[in-house]
Amino acid sequence: MTQRSLVLLKPDAVRRGLVGEIIGRIERKAGWQITALELRNLDRATLETHYAEHVGRPFYEPLVEFMLSGPVVVLVVEGERVIEGLRTLAGPTDPIQATPGSIRGDFGTIVRENLIHASDSEESAERELKIFFPDVF
């Protein structure tokens, strides 16, 4: 089943020069296609909408501040089982638990600065795509 997912390459990925490597891994997956890509500096309102389900949790404010700390690359990736596949390619949030070969397993250093976001379900993808690409989705 063809799906769409939002992917964010976070400020640490941009700062560390890993954008090309991460995009290359996505592009090399057979059947996946990047259909939108932009470098952006996100504003607080967008991040508050995106992370609304985390309001009140101890990591919420540090996460928003981290995401405001530099540019991010915003992508739309389409393909068969792309949501599940991107989550596997990204690896668990904790880089110590992430397997070698995953983005976080190969490049992750700390939990908060974890390089990449990928939608975790079709419902999340639909909601997130409308936040980041409101004129398209």
VMD Tcl script that builds the backbone (N, CA, C; Angstrom):
set m [mol new atoms 411]
animate dup $m
set s [atomselect $m all]
$s set {name element resname resid chain x y z} {
  {N N MET 1 A 0.841 -1.183 0.000}
  {CA C MET 1 A 0.000 0.000 0.000}
  {C C MET 1 A 0.889 1.250 0.000}
  {N N THR 2 A 0.654 2.136 -0.929}
  {CA C THR 2 A 1.415 3.374 -1.000}
  {C C THR 2 A 0.977 4.305 0.119}
  {N N GLN 3 A 1.967 4.874 0.783}
  {CA C GLN 3 A 1.727 5.795 1.890}
  {C C GLN 3 A 2.590 7.030 1.698}
  {N N ARG 4 A 2.265 8.047 2.492}
  {CA C ARG 4 A 3.093 9.264 2.594}
  {C C ARG 4 A 3.522 9.409 4.034}
  {N N SER 5 A 4.733 9.937 4.234}
  {CA C SER 5 A 5.222 10.219 5.582}
  {C C SER 5 A 5.930 11.561 5.587}
  {N N LEU 6 A 5.786 12.250 6.694}
  {CA C LEU 6 A 6.595 13.443 6.923}
  {C C LEU 6 A 7.913 12.989 7.535}
  {N N VAL 7 A 8.999 13.575 7.081}
  {CA C VAL 7 A 10.323 13.354 7.668}
  {C C VAL 7 A 10.913 14.716 7.978}
  {N N LEU 8 A 11.456 14.855 9.178}
  {CA C LEU 8 A 12.205 16.049 9.550}
  {C C LEU 8 A 13.637 15.633 9.832}
  {N N LEU 9 A 14.577 16.243 9.151}
  {CA C LEU 9 A 15.986 16.083 9.500}
  {C C LEU 9 A 16.289 17.238 10.431}
  {N N LYS 10 A 16.531 16.895 11.674}
  {CA C LYS 10 A 16.575 17.859 12.764}
  {C C LYS 10 A 17.847 18.708 12.746}
  {N N PRO 11 A 17.885 19.768 13.569}
  {CA C PRO 11 A 19.040 20.668 13.546}
  {C C PRO 11 A 20.392 19.979 13.722}
  {N N ASP 12 A 20.458 18.891 14.508}
  {CA C ASP 12 A 21.743 18.213 14.671}
  {C C ASP 12 A 22.183 17.535 13.379}
  {N N ALA 13 A 21.249 17.000 12.602}
  {CA C ALA 13 A 21.594 16.387 11.319}
  {C C ALA 13 A 22.138 17.436 10.359}
  {N N VAL 14 A 21.508 18.615 10.349}
  {CA C VAL 14 A 21.964 19.701 9.472}
  {C C VAL 14 A 23.332 20.202 9.936}
  {N N ARG 15 A 23.473 20.463 11.238}
  {CA C ARG 15 A 24.743 20.968 11.786}
  {C C ARG 15 A 25.904 20.018 11.542}
  {N N ARG 16 A 25.649 18.740 11.646}
  {CA C ARG 16 A 26.705 17.736 11.518}
  {C C ARG 16 A 26.968 17.323 10.078}
  {N N GLY 17 A 26.272 17.910 9.120}
  {CA C GLY 17 A 26.504 17.606 7.714}
  {C C GLY 17 A 26.045 16.212 7.307}
  {N N LEU 18 A 24.952 15.734 7.911}
  {CA C LEU 18 A 24.462 14.387 7.636}
  {C C LEU 18 A 23.250 14.358 6.705}
  {N N VAL 19 A 22.826 15.513 6.222}
  {CA C VAL 19 A 21.627 15.578 5.379}
  {C C VAL 19 A 21.785 14.698 4.138}
  {N N GLY 20 A 22.886 14.830 3.433}
  {CA C GLY 20 A 23.106 14.042 2.216}
  {C C GLY 20 A 23.121 12.550 2.490}
  {N N GLU 21 A 23.784 12.153 3.553}
  {CA C GLU 21 A 23.849 10.735 3.929}
  {C C GLU 21 A 22.460 10.188 4.235}
  {N N ILE 22 A 21.676 10.924 5.015}
  {CA C ILE 22 A 20.347 10.449 5.396}
  {C C ILE 22 A 19.414 10.426 4.188}
  {N N ILE 23 A 19.431 11.477 3.387}
  {CA C ILE 23 A 18.592 11.496 2.186}
  {C C ILE 23 A 19.007 10.372 1.237}
  {N N GLY 24 A 20.295 10.124 1.123}
  {CA C GLY 24 A 20.771 9.026 0.279}
  {C C GLY 24 A 20.221 7.684 0.717}
  {N N ARG 25 A 20.158 7.458 2.018}
  {CA C ARG 25 A 19.599 6.199 2.526}
  {C C ARG 25 A 18.119 6.082 2.168}
  {N N ILE 26 A 17.401 7.192 2.245}
  {CA C ILE 26 A 15.981 7.181 1.878}
  {C C ILE 26 A 15.836 6.929 0.379}
  {N N GLU 27 A 16.630 7.611 -0.430}
  {CA C GLU 27 A 16.522 7.477 -1.886}
  {C C GLU 27 A 16.890 6.080 -2.374}
  {N N ARG 28 A 17.767 5.404 -1.668}
  {CA C ARG 28 A 18.196 4.067 -2.097}
  {C C ARG 28 A 17.183 2.969 -1.803}
  {N N LYS 29 A 16.154 3.274 -1.006}
  {CA C LYS 29 A 15.122 2.281 -0.749}
  {C C LYS 29 A 14.262 2.130 -2.008}
  {N N ALA 30 A 14.207 0.940 -2.542}
  {CA C ALA 30 A 13.442 0.684 -3.763}
  {C C ALA 30 A 11.971 1.034 -3.544}
  {N N GLY 31 A 11.444 1.808 -4.465}
  {CA C GLY 31 A 10.032 2.140 -4.416}
  {C C GLY 31 A 9.683 3.383 -3.617}
  {N N TRP 32 A 10.644 3.960 -2.917}
  {CA C TRP 32 A 10.375 5.183 -2.167}
  {C C TRP 32 A 10.776 6.382 -3.010}
  {N N GLN 33 A 10.029 7.465 -2.846}
  {CA C GLN 33 A 10.302 8.680 -3.612}
  {C C GLN 33 A 10.122 9.899 -2.721}
  {N N ILE 34 A 11.057 10.826 -2.788}
  {CA C ILE 34 A 10.921 12.114 -2.098}
  {C C ILE 34 A 10.109 13.011 -3.012}
  {N N THR 35 A 8.961 13.470 -2.525}
  {CA C THR 35 A 8.069 14.274 -3.362}
  {C C THR 35 A 8.028 15.741 -2.955}
  {N N ALA 36 A 8.655 16.075 -1.840}
  {CA C ALA 36 A 8.787 17.474 -1.416}
  {C C ALA 36 A 9.997 17.544 -0.493}
  {N N LEU 37 A 10.729 18.640 -0.570}
  {CA C LEU 37 A 11.915 18.828 0.266}
  {C C LEU 37 A 12.191 20.317 0.391}
  {N N GLU 38 A 12.349 20.784 1.643}
  {CA C GLU 38 A 12.665 22.194 1.893}
  {C C GLU 38 A 13.565 22.317 3.112}
  {N N LEU 39 A 14.478 23.268 3.070}
  {CA C LEU 39 A 15.261 23.660 4.240}
  {C C LEU 39 A 14.514 24.820 4.887}
  {N N ARG 40 A 14.215 24.684 6.191}
  {CA C ARG 40 A 13.420 25.707 6.879}
  {C C ARG 40 A 13.954 25.974 8.277}
  {N N ASN 41 A 13.706 27.177 8.743}
  {CA C ASN 41 A 13.812 27.501 10.157}
  {C C ASN 41 A 12.389 27.500 10.680}
  {N N LEU 42 A 12.096 26.580 11.577}
  {CA C LEU 42 A 10.737 26.441 12.079}
  {C C LEU 42 A 10.446 27.480 13.154}
  {N N ASP 43 A 9.191 27.881 13.252}
  {CA C ASP 43 A 8.791 28.820 14.304}
  {C C ASP 43 A 8.138 28.056 15.459}
  {N N ARG 44 A 8.045 28.716 16.594}
  {CA C ARG 44 A 7.503 28.095 17.803}
  {C C ARG 44 A 6.062 27.612 17.585}
  {N N ALA 45 A 5.242 28.379 16.900}
  {CA C ALA 45 A 3.842 27.995 16.699}
  {C C ALA 45 A 3.739 26.668 15.935}
  {N N THR 46 A 4.538 26.506 14.914}
  {CA C THR 46 A 4.532 25.254 14.154}
  {C C THR 46 A 4.957 24.090 15.036}
  {N N LEU 47 A 6.014 24.298 15.811}
  {CA C LEU 47 A 6.508 23.233 16.684}
  {C C LEU 47 A 5.499 22.907 17.788}
  {N N GLU 48 A 4.849 23.915 18.327}
  {CA C GLU 48 A 3.840 23.662 19.361}
  {C C GLU 48 A 2.673 22.848 18.805}
  {N N THR 49 A 2.300 23.104 17.572}
  {CA C THR 49 A 1.251 22.316 16.937}
  {C C THR 49 A 1.738 20.889 16.693}
  {N N HIS 50 A 2.938 20.762 16.162}
  {CA C HIS 50 A 3.498 19.443 15.844}
  {C C HIS 50 A 3.660 18.571 17.086}
  {N N TYR 51 A 4.142 19.151 18.172}
  {CA C TYR 51 A 4.421 18.395 19.396}
  {C C TYR 51 A 3.323 18.543 20.455}
  {N N ALA 52 A 2.126 18.909 20.048}
  {CA C ALA 52 A 1.038 19.188 21.001}
  {C C ALA 52 A 0.778 18.040 21.969}
  {N N GLU 53 A 0.919 16.808 21.527}
  {CA C GLU 53 A 0.627 15.672 22.410}
  {C C GLU 53 A 1.655 15.519 23.531}
  {N N HIS 54 A 2.763 16.241 23.442}
  {CA C HIS 54 A 3.814 16.147 24.463}
  {C C HIS 54 A 3.790 17.295 25.473}
  {N N VAL 55 A 2.860 18.232 25.324}
  {CA C VAL 55 A 2.783 19.367 26.254}
  {C C VAL 55 A 2.665 18.837 27.686}
  {N N GLY 56 A 3.459 19.424 28.574}
  {CA C GLY 56 A 3.431 19.030 29.975}
  {C C GLY 56 A 4.443 17.960 30.342}
  {N N ARG 57 A 5.017 17.302 29.369}
  {CA C ARG 57 A 6.039 16.296 29.656}
  {C C ARG 57 A 7.369 17.003 29.883}
  {N N PRO 58 A 8.249 16.419 30.692}
  {CA C PRO 58 A 9.510 17.092 31.035}
  {C C PRO 58 A 10.403 17.410 29.836}
  {N N PHE 59 A 10.306 16.624 28.787}
  {CA C PHE 59 A 11.171 16.838 27.620}
  {C C PHE 59 A 10.592 17.832 26.617}
  {N N TYR 60 A 9.352 18.282 26.830}
  {CA C TYR 60 A 8.683 19.118 25.826}
  {C C TYR 60 A 9.433 20.416 25.529}
  {N N GLU 61 A 9.667 21.237 26.538}
  {CA C GLU 61 A 10.311 22.537 26.294}
  {C C GLU 61 A 11.739 22.381 25.762}
  {N N PRO 62 A 12.569 21.488 26.329}
  {CA C PRO 62 A 13.902 21.301 25.738}
  {C C PRO 62 A 13.835 20.831 24.280}
  {N N LEU 63 A 12.837 20.014 23.950}
  {CA C LEU 63 A 12.682 19.559 22.565}
  {C C LEU 63 A 12.345 20.718 21.646}
  {N N VAL 64 A 11.400 21.557 22.052}
  {CA C VAL 64 A 11.032 22.712 21.232}
  {C C VAL 64 A 12.236 23.639 21.065}
  {N N GLU 65 A 12.967 23.905 22.144}
  {CA C GLU 65 A 14.154 24.769 22.058}
  {C C GLU 65 A 15.202 24.171 21.115}
  {N N PHE 66 A 15.416 22.865 21.202}
  {CA C PHE 66 A 16.355 22.207 20.296}
  {C C PHE 66 A 15.915 22.378 18.843}
  {N N MET 67 A 14.632 22.176 18.576}
  {CA C MET 67 A 14.139 22.284 17.201}
  {C C MET 67 A 14.189 23.721 16.681}
  {N N LEU 68 A 14.209 24.696 17.583}
  {CA C LEU 68 A 14.361 26.104 17.197}
  {C C LEU 68 A 15.820 26.493 16.996}
  {N N SER 69 A 16.761 25.624 17.355}
  {CA C SER 69 A 18.181 25.971 17.409}
  {C C SER 69 A 18.869 26.072 16.054}
  {N N GLY 70 A 18.208 25.662 15.002}
  {CA C GLY 70 A 18.821 25.753 13.677}
  {C C GLY 70 A 17.874 25.232 12.622}
  {N N PRO 71 A 18.299 25.308 11.366}
  {CA C PRO 71 A 17.421 24.867 10.287}
  {C C PRO 71 A 17.187 23.358 10.321}
  {N N VAL 72 A 16.056 22.966 9.756}
  {CA C VAL 72 A 15.708 21.563 9.570}
  {C C VAL 72 A 15.391 21.348 8.093}
  {N N VAL 73 A 15.495 20.105 7.661}
  {CA C VAL 73 A 15.069 19.737 6.316}
  {C C VAL 73 A 13.747 18.997 6.465}
  {N N VAL 74 A 12.736 19.485 5.760}
  {CA C VAL 74 A 11.391 18.931 5.820}
  {C C VAL 74 A 11.151 18.189 4.506}
  {N N LEU 75 A 10.788 16.902 4.620}
  {CA C LEU 75 A 10.583 16.078 3.434}
  {C C LEU 75 A 9.243 15.372 3.480}
  {N N VAL 76 A 8.729 15.064 2.312}
  {CA C VAL 76 A 7.618 14.139 2.166}
  {C C VAL 76 A 8.182 12.950 1.396}
  {N N VAL 77 A 8.000 11.771 1.961}
  {CA C VAL 77 A 8.463 10.547 1.319}
  {C C VAL 77 A 7.237 9.679 1.054}
  {N N GLU 78 A 7.150 9.142 -0.162}
  {CA C GLU 78 A 6.033 8.296 -0.557}
  {C C GLU 78 A 6.546 6.940 -0.985}
  {N N GLY 79 A 5.732 5.908 -0.727}
  {CA C GLY 79 A 6.080 4.573 -1.185}
  {C C GLY 79 A 5.360 3.485 -0.425}
  {N N GLU 80 A 5.632 2.270 -0.817}
  {CA C GLU 80 A 5.033 1.113 -0.167}
  {C C GLU 80 A 5.538 0.984 1.259}
  {N N ARG 81 A 4.614 0.905 2.215}
  {CA C ARG 81 A 4.925 0.719 3.634}
  {C C ARG 81 A 6.004 1.686 4.127}
  {N N VAL 82 A 5.971 2.894 3.598}
  {CA C VAL 82 A 7.009 3.878 3.898}
  {C C VAL 82 A 6.999 4.303 5.372}
  {N N ILE 83 A 5.852 4.321 6.010}
  {CA C ILE 83 A 5.791 4.748 7.410}
  {C C ILE 83 A 6.562 3.768 8.288}
  {N N GLU 84 A 6.230 2.509 8.202}
  {CA C GLU 84 A 6.939 1.475 8.967}
  {C C GLU 84 A 8.412 1.422 8.574}
  {N N GLY 85 A 8.679 1.513 7.288}
  {CA C GLY 85 A 10.053 1.430 6.804}
  {C C GLY 85 A 10.929 2.575 7.278}
  {N N LEU 86 A 10.396 3.781 7.263}
  {CA C LEU 86 A 11.178 4.930 7.729}
  {C C LEU 86 A 11.458 4.841 9.218}
  {N N ARG 87 A 10.491 4.352 9.983}
  {CA C ARG 87 A 10.703 4.196 11.427}
  {C C ARG 87 A 11.820 3.179 11.693}
  {N N THR 88 A 11.856 2.120 10.908}
  {CA C THR 88 A 12.920 1.129 11.048}
  {C C THR 88 A 14.256 1.723 10.610}
  {N N LEU 89 A 14.257 2.440 9.498}
  {CA C LEU 89 A 15.486 3.070 9.006}
  {C C LEU 89 A 16.019 4.079 10.020}
  {N N ALA 90 A 15.143 4.818 10.676}
  {CA C ALA 90 A 15.567 5.799 11.680}
  {C C ALA 90 A 16.150 5.104 12.904}
  {N N GLY 91 A 15.515 4.025 13.361}
  {CA C GLY 91 A 15.947 3.341 14.574}
  {C C GLY 91 A 15.314 3.950 15.800}
  {N N PRO 92 A 15.425 3.272 16.951}
  {CA C PRO 92 A 14.863 3.797 18.197}
  {C C PRO 92 A 15.475 5.148 18.574}
  {N N THR 93 A 14.705 5.936 19.334}
  {CA C THR 93 A 15.144 7.268 19.757}
  {C C THR 93 A 16.478 7.225 20.502}
  {N N ASP 94 A 16.669 6.234 21.345}
  {CA C ASP 94 A 17.909 6.084 22.105}
  {C C ASP 94 A 18.973 5.462 21.201}
  {N N PRO 95 A 20.021 6.202 20.856}
  {CA C PRO 95 A 21.019 5.688 19.920}
  {C C PRO 95 A 21.759 4.453 20.434}
  {N N ILE 96 A 21.787 4.237 21.740}
  {CA C ILE 96 A 22.431 3.054 22.297}
  {C C ILE 96 A 21.604 1.807 21.976}
  {N N GLN 97 A 20.286 1.967 21.904}
  {CA C GLN 97 A 19.403 0.842 21.580}
  {C C GLN 97 A 19.222 0.646 20.081}
  {N N ALA 98 A 19.624 1.625 19.287}
  {CA C ALA 98 A 19.442 1.557 17.838}
  {C C ALA 98 A 20.499 0.643 17.218}
  {N N THR 99 A 20.066 -0.180 16.298}
  {CA C THR 99 A 20.977 -1.135 15.679}
  {C C THR 99 A 21.886 -0.460 14.651}
  {N N PRO 100 A 23.109 -0.975 14.499}
  {CA C PRO 100 A 23.970 -0.493 13.419}
  {C C PRO 100 A 23.233 -0.652 12.085}
  {N N GLY 101 A 23.418 0.317 11.217}
  {CA C GLY 101 A 22.706 0.328 9.950}
  {C C GLY 101 A 21.512 1.262 9.965}
  {N N SER 102 A 20.968 1.539 11.154}
  {CA C SER 102 A 19.908 2.537 11.256}
  {C C SER 102 A 20.568 3.916 11.364}
  {N N ILE 103 A 19.829 4.944 11.071}
  {CA C ILE 103 A 20.376 6.305 11.115}
  {C C ILE 103 A 20.840 6.642 12.532}
  {N N ARG 104 A 20.006 6.385 13.513}
  {CA C ARG 104 A 20.382 6.704 14.887}
  {C C ARG 104 A 21.448 5.746 15.409}
  {N N GLY 105 A 21.437 4.509 14.960}
  {CA C GLY 105 A 22.471 3.558 15.366}
  {C C GLY 105 A 23.842 3.929 14.828}
  {N N ASP 106 A 23.879 4.478 13.638}
  {CA C ASP 106 A 25.164 4.856 13.026}
  {C C ASP 106 A 25.635 6.248 13.420}
  {N N PHE 107 A 24.698 7.174 13.639}
  {CA C PHE 107 A 25.090 8.567 13.828}
  {C C PHE 107 A 24.586 9.216 15.114}
  {N N GLY 108 A 23.654 8.585 15.819}
  {CA C GLY 108 A 23.071 9.177 17.012}
  {C C GLY 108 A 24.058 9.249 18.166}
  {N N THR 109 A 23.898 10.277 19.003}
  {CA C THR 109 A 24.767 10.432 20.168}
  {C C THR 109 A 23.987 10.558 21.465}
  {N N ILE 110 A 22.906 11.336 21.461}
  {CA C ILE 110 A 22.092 11.486 22.669}
  {C C ILE 110 A 20.615 11.393 22.301}
  {N N VAL 111 A 19.785 11.089 23.279}
  {CA C VAL 111 A 18.359 10.862 23.029}
  {C C VAL 111 A 17.667 12.113 22.500}
  {N N ARG 112 A 17.894 13.264 23.115}
  {CA C ARG 112 A 17.161 14.473 22.726}
  {C C ARG 112 A 17.513 14.923 21.311}
  {N N GLU 113 A 18.760 14.849 20.947}
  {CA C GLU 113 A 19.183 15.259 19.610}
  {C C GLU 113 A 19.338 13.994 18.778}
  {N N ASN 114 A 18.219 13.567 18.180}
  {CA C ASN 114 A 18.197 12.245 17.569}
  {C C ASN 114 A 18.028 12.242 16.053}
  {N N LEU 115 A 18.456 13.333 15.414}
  {CA C LEU 115 A 18.672 13.424 13.972}
  {C C LEU 115 A 17.438 13.471 13.071}
  {N N ILE 116 A 16.423 12.659 13.361}
  {CA C ILE 116 A 15.349 12.479 12.384}
  {C C ILE 116 A 14.005 12.261 13.077}
  {N N HIS 117 A 12.967 12.761 12.446}
  {CA C HIS 117 A 11.587 12.446 12.829}
  {C C HIS 117 A 10.937 11.830 11.607}
  {N N ALA 118 A 10.160 10.770 11.825}
  {CA C ALA 118 A 9.332 10.192 10.769}
  {C C ALA 118 A 7.967 9.879 11.371}
  {N N SER 119 A 6.931 10.161 10.644}
  {CA C SER 119 A 5.575 9.907 11.119}
  {C C SER 119 A 5.445 8.471 11.608}
  {N N ASP 120 A 4.662 8.276 12.699}
  {CA C ASP 120 A 4.557 6.941 13.286}
  {C C ASP 120 A 3.300 6.178 12.896}
  {N N SER 121 A 2.404 6.796 12.142}
  {CA C SER 121 A 1.182 6.125 11.694}
  {C C SER 121 A 0.602 6.922 10.524}
  {N N GLU 122 A -0.354 6.319 9.844}
  {CA C GLU 122 A -1.001 7.035 8.742}
  {C C GLU 122 A -1.742 8.264 9.254}
  {N N GLU 123 A -2.354 8.142 10.439}
  {CA C GLU 123 A -3.077 9.274 11.026}
  {C C GLU 123 A -2.117 10.413 11.371}
  {N N SER 124 A -0.987 10.061 11.973}
  {CA C SER 124 A 0.022 11.079 12.294}
  {C C SER 124 A 0.561 11.723 11.030}
  {N N ALA 125 A 0.827 10.915 10.029}
  {CA C ALA 125 A 1.353 11.446 8.774}
  {C C ALA 125 A 0.387 12.460 8.165}
  {N N GLU 126 A -0.883 12.126 8.152}
  {CA C GLU 126 A -1.883 13.045 7.596}
  {C C GLU 126 A -1.900 14.362 8.365}
  {N N ARG 127 A -1.904 14.270 9.701}
  {CA C ARG 127 A -1.925 15.474 10.543}
  {C C ARG 127 A -0.652 16.293 10.340}
  {N N GLU 128 A 0.504 15.626 10.354}
  {CA C GLU 128 A 1.788 16.324 10.244}
  {C C GLU 128 A 1.993 16.952 8.867}
  {N N LEU 129 A 1.586 16.259 7.823}
  {CA C LEU 129 A 1.738 16.812 6.479}
  {C C LEU 129 A 0.942 18.101 6.333}
  {N N LYS 130 A -0.225 18.169 6.952}
  {CA C LYS 130 A -1.037 19.392 6.900}
  {C C LYS 130 A -0.377 20.541 7.659}
  {N N ILE 131 A 0.377 20.227 8.703}
  {CA C ILE 131 A 1.088 21.270 9.458}
  {C C ILE 131 A 2.226 21.852 8.625}
  {N N PHE 132 A 3.003 20.990 7.996}
  {CA C PHE 132 A 4.227 21.430 7.324}
  {C C PHE 132 A 4.040 21.776 5.854}
  {N N PHE 133 A 3.015 21.229 5.224}
  {CA C PHE 133 A 2.728 21.527 3.826}
  {C C PHE 133 A 1.233 21.805 3.659}
  {N N PRO 134 A 0.720 22.865 4.310}
  {CA C PRO 134 A -0.733 23.110 4.306}
  {C C PRO 134 A -1.298 23.408 2.927}
  {N N ASP 135 A -0.507 23.907 2.010}
  {CA C ASP 135 A -1.012 24.217 0.676}
  {C C ASP 135 A -1.055 23.004 -0.238}
  {N N VAL 136 A -0.453 21.910 0.204}
  {CA C VAL 136 A -0.357 20.718 -0.635}
  {C C VAL 136 A -1.282 19.608 -0.140}
  {N N PHE 137 A -1.375 19.469 1.191}
  {CA C PHE 137 A -2.110 18.326 1.754}
  {C C PHE 137 A -3.326 18.775 2.532}
}
mol reanalyze $m
mol bondsrecalc $m
mol representation Tube
mol addrep $m
